[in-house]
């Protein structure tokens, strides 16, 4: 196969042989691609920048089997997100979710742009010394968007049991809806439900389908930290049911808030 150009985000890497690295790249045109990066573990290698959370432009070549990176250029590196546990955990959770959702060697339109957008927001949060709760909110909203792009959208429009519209009556503190992971959201507090939401929590969850984080008029993030942790529980349960696993970094994200 002739050499080709690939642009994408490095999601994961692991040692390959004595000096090489095995890289998993997310790109629009190929979805997930596993690539050998020769000599990348040598400190002075020109390919040493092939590490997770790096946005890369690559020249790739090789015959049958594992293709090899010939050249690379770093477009942007998000490694500084590791300066705070919350931003690092949020970024890792989004990367893990991409690994679970995106097929190998198949186009994945929208995935790369979505995860790069969320990583950019985490970077801005870090530079602004913003509140940790925003990293949590970015992880939750980013997960909702990635799940929708991957074909596992949270069904937030209608009750999965009655078919009635899910229209949370704000101010009615008795109203509840329940997550039934194999079906969706059902109106009412159902015994044995994984997660039960009140009207305000559902309204906040539904707003996450929009491009931007929900904010009050003063610019502050809507919803207290505890509510965002509750929505993270819901996303985790949905991932566990439909993907067969949940991003391990969700647990790391919780530790930053004293939750388990």
C-alpha angles and dihedrals in degrees: 000000000000120000115277137190122243130183120192151109122288105232101178143352138190137179118283117191119321102317108003132093131218108222129194111206129192114213136162096238101043106022105211117008125182113212137179113231107201116221093354092138092060108100095228096042117129086223097051091106091072094108135128118290093024118129103218143184109210141188106213130188144157142111126257119342126021112007121222134228110240100177137001140192123196110230094180135341121214096189091116088074085081089074089084127039093221097052092043093049092047091051093047091049091054091047091050091049090053089052089054097043108038121080121228119256094001129108114265106190115198098009097098094045091049097051092043089052091053093045089052090053091050089051091051090048091052093049091048093047086234125178120288090234089070091060088053091048092049090052092050096045093043090052092051091053095045092049090053092050090047094054098257101098118169106249100234102157106068140024108260091219106040102020090232117146114267097237108157112216100226110216095028100110093183095062118102141173127195135215112235097184097205092050114020135247120343126194112248136035102290119198112249094016115154094225132010120200131196122220096269093049093051091047089053091048091051091052089060089076087073121088097250135052113264110260137177122241090267090058096252119136115264117240131032123264093260092058092051090051088051091052089048087056089055094049091048092051091049092050092048092052100043104028098034091236142046127225108271089216089069086073090049089050091054093053089064088063097043091254128127 
